[in-house]
Amino acid sequence: MNSQHVKPLDELMDPDWAKALAPVEPQIRAMGEFLREQMKQGHHILPASHNILRAFSIPLMSIKVLIVGQDPYPTPGHPVGLSFCTAPEVRPLPKSLINIYKELVDDLGVDVPQSGDLTPWTRQGVMLLNRCLTVEAGKANSHQGKGWEIVTDAAIRALNSRTDSNGHPLPLVGILWGRNAQSLAPLLTNATLITSAHPSPLSAMRGFFGSHPFSRANQALMEQGASPIDWSLRTQAV
């Protein structure tokens, strides 16, 4: 988001995403201006600028599963532009991610992942998208309602409207944890939806644990004629 050189969208994200999000490009630019003004005022914005649009680096047509988060982790060093994901070296892991891993192990019987790096999922077509793409350090939800939702809602509509050469919707599973994510259900008319409480410590005991989102997602993908996801994260660097 360097004001000295405004890059075209197709240099900031997958070309198909750039095309799909062209109608909201003015809003993306407006958010860039908002962030620059915030930084001028001395606010520490997360994640790093080169990671803000990272979720859109995954090819649009490759996505099979959408996992929606609320906003980036507000702890400096934690957010990397993908919902719930951290850099490999982050310790300790965020509590929501610890709970996601507990459910992953209980659901599929895999080993406990050794880092918070979820990029192996993205390489298989899992999109990790936050509703708001930035946050002020130390202030969760501080950019809620500032305009990112216009962009991410447009992205979800684009994801939902993809079709194959015969005009049939492409396989898609939406994993919506918590009320904020579940408010997007009306935009995902062509997806199988898996919903539960949020994995945060405040709500995980209210229906997240035992919800089996990973095995249910794979079952839904196979029913749609798509290959399942290897959720194990065995390829992580420790």
Secondary structure by P-SEA (a helix, b strand, c coil): ccccccccccccccaaaaaaaccaaaaaaaaaaaaaaaaaacccccccccccccccccccccccbbbbbcccccccccccccccccccccccccaaaaaaaaaaaaaccccccccccaaaaaaacccccccccccccccccccccccaaaaaaaaaaaaaacccccccccbbbbbbcccccccccccccccccccccccccccccccccccaaaaaaaaaaaaacbbbbccccccccc
